Amino acid sequence: MASSKSVQNPGPSDGEVIEGVRRGEVELFEVLMRRYNQRVFRVARAVLPSDAEAEELAQEAWVRAYEHLGEFAGRAAFSTWLIRIVLREGWARARRERRRGQISRSVTSGCSSPERDLRVAKVTG
């Protein structure tokens, strides 16, 4: 008895989609975004403390991936390359935020005054 389950066509491979985008069929990039967006967001959320920041990071990573798609050599899977972009961008953002926090603390660690207290309240609040 033959199975009634049909094998779904998974669509074009990542390589086929990437080649199409490189040829100028930029609308194909949406295929990659739909395929990997949930994974990109989950990785971004693991690196950053809020959904809003993770969403912003995911958008930045997709833009960066599109801008540098010509540099994708295929030595690793596209998903691996993409996740590395997310991680590098997220780590860079986290470093910048830590530096900003350290700068804010060092600027406000002088002697107390009403002006200083107001600056601290604006920075931290």
DRENVO-348007 format. One record per residue: residue in one letter; residue number from 1; x, y, z of N, C-alpha, C in turn. Coordinates in nm, 4 decimals, padded with zeros to 6 digits. Layout:
N
<site A NUM <X Y Z> <X Y Z> <X Y Z>>;
...
# end
This chain:
125
<site M 1 <00.0842 -00.1172 00.0000> <00.0000 00.0000 00.0000> <00.0887 00.1236 00.0000>>;
<site A 2 <00.0629 00.2150 -00.0891> <00.1434 00.3360 -00.1034> <00.1063 00.4356 00.0057>>;
<site S 3 <00.2041 00.5070 00.0502> <00.1831 00.6074 00.1538> <00.1084 00.7262 00.0948>>;
<site S 4 <00.0156 00.7801 00.1720> <-00.0599 00.8957 00.1235> <00.0115 01.0274 00.1539>>;
<site K 5 <00.1223 01.0181 00.2256> <00.1979 01.1394 00.2556> <00.2725 01.1847 00.1304>>;
<site S 6 <00.2651 01.3125 00.1043> <00.3399 01.3648 -00.0092> <00.4693 01.4274 00.0420>>;
<site V 7 <00.5705 01.4150 -00.0368> <00.6984 01.4754 -00.0013> <00.6928 01.6204 -00.0464>>;
<site Q 8 <00.7093 01.7103 00.0495> <00.7047 01.8521 00.0145> <00.8370 01.8941 -00.0470>>;
<site N 9 <00.8276 01.9761 -00.1463> <00.9464 02.0323 -00.2096> <00.9987 02.1421 -00.1180>>;
<site P 10 <01.1210 02.1284 -00.0666> <01.1717 02.2285 00.0273> <01.2075 02.3612 -00.0385>>;
<site G 11 <01.1951 02.3690 -00.1676> <01.2299 02.4921 -00.2368> <01.3756 02.4918 -00.2781>>;
<site P 12 <01.4211 02.6022 -00.3298> <01.5598 02.6082 -00.3767> <01.6580 02.5996 -00.2601>>;
<site S 13 <01.7741 02.5458 -00.2877> <01.8787 02.5383 -00.1847> <01.9299 02.6786 -00.1539>>;
<site D 14 <01.9977 02.6913 -00.0417> <02.0579 02.8208 -00.0068> <02.1510 02.8673 -00.1181>>;
<site G 15 <02.2304 02.7751 -00.1701> <02.3244 02.8101 -00.2770> <02.2538 02.8638 -00.3997>>;
<site E 16 <02.1420 02.8014 -00.4369> <02.0656 02.8484 -00.5528> <02.0081 02.9868 -00.5275>>;
<site V 17 <01.9589 03.0078 -00.4082> <01.9018 03.1386 -00.3734> <02.0117 03.2452 -00.3755>>;
<site I 18 <02.1247 03.2147 -00.3160> <02.2359 03.3104 -00.3108> <02.2826 03.3460 -00.4507>>;
<site E 19 <02.2955 03.2469 -00.5365> <02.3362 03.2752 -00.6749> <02.2345 03.3635 -00.7451>>;
<site G 20 <02.1065 03.3404 -00.7184> <02.0030 03.4252 -00.7773> <02.0138 03.5688 -00.7298>>;
<site V 21 <02.0368 03.5867 -00.6009> <02.0520 03.7230 -00.5465> <02.1738 03.7890 -00.6092>>;
<site R 22 <02.2815 03.7151 -00.6201> <02.4031 03.7707 -00.6811> <02.3817 03.8099 -00.8266>>;
<site R 23 <02.2917 03.7394 -00.8952> <02.2613 03.7724 -01.0355> <02.1664 03.8917 -01.0469>>;
<site G 24 <02.1179 03.9412 -00.9351> <02.0304 04.0575 -00.9386> <01.8865 04.0297 -00.8998>>;
<site E 25 <01.8533 03.9045 -00.8702> <01.7176 03.8706 -00.8274> <01.7078 03.8937 -00.6758>>;
<site V 26 <01.7148 04.0206 -00.6358> <01.7253 04.0551 -00.4944> <01.6045 04.0110 -00.4132>>;
<site E 27 <01.4894 03.9952 -00.4788> <01.3702 03.9512 -00.4059> <01.3876 03.8100 -00.3498>>;
<site L 28 <01.4813 03.7333 -00.4028> <01.5078 03.5986 -00.3510> <01.5688 03.6014 -00.2108>>;
<site F 29 <01.6268 03.7143 -00.1727> <01.6856 03.7230 -00.0391> <01.5783 03.6979 00.0677>>;
<site E 30 <01.4549 03.7295 00.0354> <01.3448 03.7050 00.1287> <01.3317 03.5563 00.1619>>;
<site V 31 <01.3656 03.4690 00.0678> <01.3616 03.3249 00.0936> <01.4551 03.2908 00.2091>>;
<site L 32 <01.5754 03.3469 00.2053> <01.6717 03.3228 00.3137> <01.6215 03.3806 00.4454>>;
<site M 33 <01.5629 03.4993 00.4386> <01.5128 03.5625 00.5603> <01.4016 03.4799 00.6236>>;
<site R 34 <01.3114 03.4305 00.5420> <01.2020 03.3479 00.5955> <01.2565 03.2164 00.6519>>;
<site R 35 <01.3558 03.1634 00.5872> <01.4127 03.0353 00.6281> <01.4861 03.0453 00.7615>>;
<site Y 36 <01.5562 03.1564 00.7862> <01.6462 03.1653 00.9012> <01.6124 03.2734 01.0026>>;
<site N 37 <01.5063 03.3492 00.9821> <01.4802 03.4629 01.0700> <01.4571 03.4223 01.2156>>;
<site Q 38 <01.3864 03.3142 01.2376> <01.3616 03.2715 01.3756> <01.4932 03.2345 01.4450>>;
<site R 39 <01.5798 03.1653 01.3749> <01.7096 03.1278 01.4324> <01.7935 03.2525 01.4607>>;
<site V 40 <01.7929 03.3475 01.3671> <01.8679 03.4720 01.3854> <01.8191 03.5441 01.5109>>;
<site F 41 <01.6875 03.5541 01.5268> <01.6340 03.6231 01.6438> <01.6714 03.5497 01.7729>>;
<site R 42 <01.6619 03.4169 01.7734> <01.6947 03.3405 01.8953> <01.8400 03.3619 01.9360>>;
<site V 43 <01.9299 03.3646 01.8385> <02.0712 03.3874 01.8702> <02.0901 03.5304 01.9200>>;
<site A 44 <02.0276 03.6265 01.8536> <02.0382 03.7668 01.8965> <01.9847 03.7830 02.0383>>;
<site R 45 <01.8770 03.7148 02.0696> <01.8167 03.7254 02.2031> <01.9050 03.6604 02.3090>>;
<site A 46 <01.9809 03.5601 02.2697> <02.0732 03.4969 02.3640> <02.1898 03.5890 02.3980>>;
<site V 47 <02.2219 03.6805 02.3071> <02.3359 03.7709 02.3262> <02.2937 03.8996 02.3962>>;
<site L 48 <02.1739 03.9475 02.3689> <02.1288 04.0768 02.4209> <02.0134 04.0594 02.5194>>;
<site P 49 <01.9975 04.1555 02.6109> <01.9040 04.1358 02.7221> <01.7558 04.1608 02.6933>>;
<site S 50 <01.7199 04.2153 02.5785> <01.5781 04.2441 02.5566> <01.5354 04.2051 02.4156>>;
<site D 51 <01.4064 04.1802 02.4008> <01.3520 04.1473 02.2693> <01.3739 04.2612 02.1704>>;
<site A 52 <01.3559 04.3847 02.2170> <01.3706 04.5004 02.1279> <01.5135 04.5101 02.0750>>;
<site E 53 <01.6108 04.4931 02.1629> <01.7508 04.4985 02.1196> <01.7831 04.3822 02.0264>>;
<site A 54 <01.7286 04.2650 02.0570> <01.7525 04.1479 01.9728> <01.6920 04.1675 01.8341>>;
<site E 55 <01.5746 04.2272 01.8293> <01.5111 04.2534 01.7004> <01.5948 04.3509 01.6173>>;
<site E 56 <01.6442 04.4535 01.6831> <01.7294 04.5508 01.6144> <01.8571 04.4844 01.5638>>;
<site L 57 <01.9174 04.4014 01.6481> <02.0379 04.3291 01.6080> <02.0089 04.2371 01.4903>>;
<site A 58 <01.8965 04.1690 01.4930> <01.8608 04.0790 01.3830> <01.8502 04.1573 01.2520>>;
<site Q 59 <01.7874 04.2735 01.2575> <01.7750 04.3565 01.1373> <01.9124 04.4000 01.0871>>;
<site E 60 <01.9982 04.4423 01.1791> <02.1337 04.4833 01.1403> <02.2099 04.3671 01.0777>>;
<site A 61 <02.1941 04.2489 01.1343> <02.2644 04.1314 01.0823> <02.2163 04.0970 00.9416>>;
<site W 62 <02.0861 04.1063 00.9177> <02.0346 04.0792 00.7836> <02.0882 04.1811 00.6823>>;
<site V 63 <02.0938 04.3068 00.7216> <02.1486 04.4093 00.6318> <02.2957 04.3794 00.6026>>;
<site R 64 <02.3711 04.3474 00.7073> <02.5126 04.3165 00.6910> <02.5312 04.1939 00.6006>>;
<site A 65 <02.4485 04.0918 00.6215> <02.4572 03.9708 00.5384> <02.4290 04.0041 00.3921>>;
<site Y 66 <02.3281 04.0859 00.3677> <02.2961 04.1250 00.2299> <02.4117 04.2035 00.1676>>;
<site E 67 <02.4640 04.2994 00.2437> <02.5730 04.3830 00.1922> <02.6981 04.3014 00.1592>>;
<site H 68 <02.7203 04.1942 00.2337> <02.8427 04.1156 00.2183> <02.8184 03.9792 00.1543>>;
<site L 69 <02.7033 03.9607 00.0935> <02.6710 03.8314 00.0336> <02.7722 03.7911 -00.0732>>;
<site G 70 <02.8290 03.8891 -00.1401> <02.9319 03.8601 -00.2406> <03.0565 03.7979 -00.1806>>;
<site E 71 <03.0779 03.8176 -00.0516> <03.1949 03.7619 00.0164> <03.1701 03.6205 00.0692>>;
<site F 72 <03.0434 03.5762 00.0662> <03.0128 03.4414 00.1136> <03.0752 03.3422 00.0163>>;
<site A 73 <03.1705 03.2624 00.0664> <03.2464 03.1714 -00.0198> <03.1897 03.0304 -00.0213>>;
<site G 74 <03.0991 02.9992 00.0672> <03.0405 02.8663 00.0692> <03.1260 02.7609 00.1372>>;
<site R 75 <03.2307 02.8027 00.2073> <03.3142 02.7050 00.2799> <03.2383 02.6453 00.3977>>;
<site A 76 <03.1427 02.7207 00.4488> <03.0530 02.6726 00.5550> <02.9107 02.6916 00.5036>>;
<site A 77 <02.8152 02.6378 00.5747> <02.6751 02.6579 00.5373> <02.6402 02.8059 00.5509>>;
<site F 78 <02.5465 02.8510 00.4700> <02.5027 02.9896 00.4795> <02.4554 03.0206 00.6204>>;
<site S 79 <02.3816 02.9290 00.6818> <02.3293 02.9533 00.8169> <02.4429 02.9747 00.9165>>;
<site T 80 <02.5518 02.9015 00.9028> <02.6678 02.9185 00.9912> <02.7277 03.0569 00.9725>>;
<site W 81 <02.7450 03.0968 00.8473> <02.8001 03.2287 00.8143> <02.7108 03.3382 00.8713>>;
<site L 82 <02.5803 03.3231 00.8548> <02.4837 03.4221 00.9025> <02.4863 03.4325 01.0550>>;
<site I 83 <02.4887 03.3204 01.1232> <02.4891 03.3210 01.2694> <02.6179 03.3843 01.3219>>;
<site R 84 <02.7279 03.3633 01.2528> <02.8531 03.4297 01.2931> <02.8390 03.5812 01.2831>>;
<site I 85 <02.7700 03.6288 01.1813> <02.7456 03.7729 01.1686> <02.6644 03.8217 01.2880>>;
<site V 86 <02.5589 03.7494 01.3221> <02.4742 03.7879 01.4356> <02.5571 03.7935 01.5632>>;
<site L 87 <02.6360 03.6904 01.5863> <02.7169 03.6851 01.7086> <02.8189 03.7985 01.7132>>;
<site R 88 <02.8910 03.8205 01.6041> <02.9916 03.9286 01.6044> <02.9271 04.0648 01.6262>>;
<site E 89 <02.8164 04.0894 01.5584> <02.7468 04.2174 01.5761> <02.6938 04.2311 01.7194>>;
<site G 90 <02.6406 04.1241 01.7737> <02.5877 04.1274 01.9102> <02.6962 04.1501 02.0129>>;
<site W 91 <02.8075 04.0805 01.9968> <02.9187 04.0992 02.0915> <02.9741 04.2409 02.0828>>;
<site A 92 <02.9850 04.2947 01.9617> <03.0336 04.4323 01.9456> <02.9380 04.5301 02.0129>>;
<site R 93 <02.8097 04.5086 01.9959> <02.7101 04.5959 02.0586> <02.7191 04.5870 02.2107>>;
<site A 94 <02.7327 04.4665 02.2635> <02.7431 04.4482 02.4086> <02.8688 04.5178 02.4625>>;
<site R 95 <02.9803 04.5083 02.3886> <03.1032 04.5775 02.4312> <03.0819 04.7279 02.4337>>;
<site R 96 <03.0185 04.7815 02.3286> <02.9921 04.9265 02.3246> <02.9062 04.9690 02.4419>>;
<site E 97 <02.8048 04.8905 02.4740> <02.7165 04.9242 02.5864> <02.7923 04.9198 02.7185>>;
<site R 98 <02.8792 04.8201 02.7357> <02.9585 04.8134 02.8587> <03.0498 04.9346 02.8690>>;
<site R 99 <03.1120 04.9734 02.7572> <03.1995 05.0916 02.7592> <03.1205 05.2161 02.7947>>;
<site R 100 <03.0026 05.2318 02.7366> <02.9193 05.3477 02.7677> <02.8872 05.3511 02.9158>>;
<site G 101 <02.8568 05.2364 02.9724> <02.8271 05.2280 03.1147> <02.9482 05.2653 03.1980>>;
<site Q 102 <03.0661 05.2201 03.1576> <03.1882 05.2533 03.2305> <03.2190 05.4013 03.2174>>;
<site I 103 <03.1989 05.4570 03.1004> <03.2238 05.6001 03.0800> <03.1265 05.6809 03.1646>>;
<site S 104 <02.9987 05.6424 03.1644> <02.8993 05.7152 03.2441> <02.9360 05.7112 03.3913>>;
<site R 105 <02.9773 05.5950 03.4409> <03.0141 05.5839 03.5821> <03.1389 05.6665 03.6128>>;
<site S 106 <03.2385 05.6663 03.5233> <03.3608 05.7411 03.5518> <03.3366 05.8916 03.5455>>;
<site V 107 <03.2495 05.9362 03.4560> <03.2192 06.0784 03.4438> <03.1439 06.1265 03.5671>>;
<site T 108 <03.0588 06.0413 03.6205> <02.9749 06.0830 03.7319> <03.0332 06.0461 03.8678>>;
<site S 109 <03.1551 05.9957 03.8741> <03.2092 05.9510 04.0027> <03.2858 06.0609 04.0772>>;
<site G 110 <03.2809 06.1837 04.0267> <03.3489 06.2948 04.0940> <03.2757 06.3355 04.2202>>;
<site C 111 <03.3138 06.4511 04.2760> <03.2512 06.4958 04.4007> <03.1047 06.5294 04.3757>>;
<site S 112 <03.0269 06.5206 04.4812> <02.8831 06.5403 04.4719> <02.8494 06.6891 04.4622>>;
<site S 113 <02.7510 06.7183 04.3777> <02.6973 06.8532 04.3655> <02.5564 06.8397 04.3092>>;
<site P 114 <02.4743 06.9416 04.3220> <02.3391 06.9319 04.2662> <02.3413 06.9070 04.1156>>;
<site E 115 <02.4365 06.9722 04.0447> <02.4468 06.9525 03.8998> <02.4855 06.8079 03.8673>>;
<site R 116 <02.5820 06.7526 03.9430> <02.6260 06.6160 03.9215> <02.5127 06.5187 03.9495>>;
<site D 117 <02.4398 06.5423 04.0595> <02.3295 06.4534 04.0946> <02.2226 06.4542 03.9853>>;
<site L 118 <02.1994 06.5698 03.9247> <02.1019 06.5794 03.8155> <02.1518 06.5015 03.6945>>;
<site R 119 <02.2814 06.5149 03.6603> <02.3386 06.4395 03.5486> <02.3266 06.2894 03.5724>>;
<site V 120 <02.3580 06.2454 03.6924> <02.3500 06.1026 03.7262> <02.2070 06.0546 03.7104>>;
<site A 121 <02.1118 06.1343 03.7599> <01.9708 06.0952 03.7508> <01.9268 06.0829 03.6061>>;
<site K 122 <01.9733 06.1716 03.5188> <01.9362 06.1665 03.3769> <02.0000 06.0456 03.3094>>;
<site V 123 <02.1256 06.0163 03.3419> <02.1972 05.9047 03.2780> <02.1414 05.7724 03.3229>>;
<site T 124 <02.1152 05.7577 03.4523> <02.0737 05.6282 03.5054> <01.9235 05.6095 03.5069>>;
<site G 125 <01.8488 05.7146 03.4953> <01.7052 05.7003 03.5139> <01.6296 05.7087 03.3918>>;
# end
